[in-house]
Amino acid sequence: MYSRIFLLIVVGSFLLGCNPKIDKSSEVKFIDKYVIGDSSIVDNTILGGLSSIDYDGNAFWYFISDDRSEYNDARYYRARIDYTDKGIDTVIIGKTVFLKNDSGFNYREHSLDPEAIRFHQNRKTLIYTSEGGRQENNKAPFIREMDTLGNLIKSYKVPTVFNYYETKGLRKNGGFESLTFENDTIIWFANELPLKEDGDVPKYAESKRPIRLTRFDIKNEEVLAEYAYPIEPVQAITKPANEFNINSVTELISLSETELLVLERSYITGVGNFVNVFKVNVSNATNVMDEPALTQATFTAVDKELFIDLNQYGERVDNIEGMAFGRDFDSETKSLLFVSDNNFSSQQETQIWLFGIPADRL
């Protein structure tokens, strides 16, 4: 079922008459889908491009917009989401916060490409990523920490393997879409698409292509490990043939030192979006942090199994890029929310999906 938001900041929902659907293969429950109107304006900014979502564990949700200071200055939104195990009742977008650069000013146009945001539970700060690489003078992605007013606290040293180069490194639009905390001092992130030296991009009916899941110590600013994660092939042929298609990793959630949820999102021209969540275990995988090119290396990739297939519920699936756990429904069931990036297009939707996840499946 789904609900739709029509108004500016405080918007209600109404539930359409269909029952939550059970994913028997992974024992998760799809509860609701909520759609935000494409003309929503919050604090004189266009509400769109929501590429990541996180919860502070108390009351507020955080959405980062991937606006590269083109429509409005780079920003995140603070929100309240009122939901139960029956559905989403209201979404209240209550505050807009502009991100500040190292000079204390709002970011200039094209000086960043914000993608992921996570709330640090103990520090009460936010860590966010920029994908980089969109402009010739903007080569490097970054990971930065800010206070809740958007003021920069720290820039973390990103491994140079994830820079943009002519013949190696990140591909354009293939940088840091994902970020998650393992604990207070360790984060995980991933390159959205394979590094040039690690292999080609995913294609239809071809073998899986590896990206690097990176475990990173933010206290000492050092890489602890990198693991090869095989992205699934693109699911269909474009219509017409040879048009744009992509399958990539857009979000992570750490479950433990060795387990994560990984969100893969694909778009196929003339066909649509496919979104899958995989449960991943790195225990048996090779640490490839010292491998300069996976195409020349022998390694064992992570173990992965399908956890949620969002396309099985008969709903329109848009460009899902963010996911986060919310408050627990009870001692046995967690809530899991997703958000879609509408690319500031009237042809797309900003969707919030709600699932119930049995704790014993995590």
Secondary structure, DSSP 8 states (H G I E B T S, - for coil): -EEEE-SSSEEE----S---EEETTTTEEEEEEEEE-TT-EETTEE---EEEEEE-SSS-EEEEE---SSSS-SEEEEEEEEEETTEEEEEEEEEEEE-B-TTSSB--TTS--EEEEEEETTTTEEEEEE---SBTTB---EEEEE-TTS-EEEEE---GGGSB-SSSB--TT-SEEEEEESSSSEEEEEESS--GGG-----TTS--EEEEEEEEETTTTEEEEEEEEEE---SS--SSTT--EEEEEEEEEE-SSSEEEEEEEEEETTTEEEEEEEEEE-TTS-B-TT-S-GGG------EEEEEEEGGGGSS----EEEEEEEEEEETTEEEEEEEE--TT-TTS-EEEEEEEEEGGG-
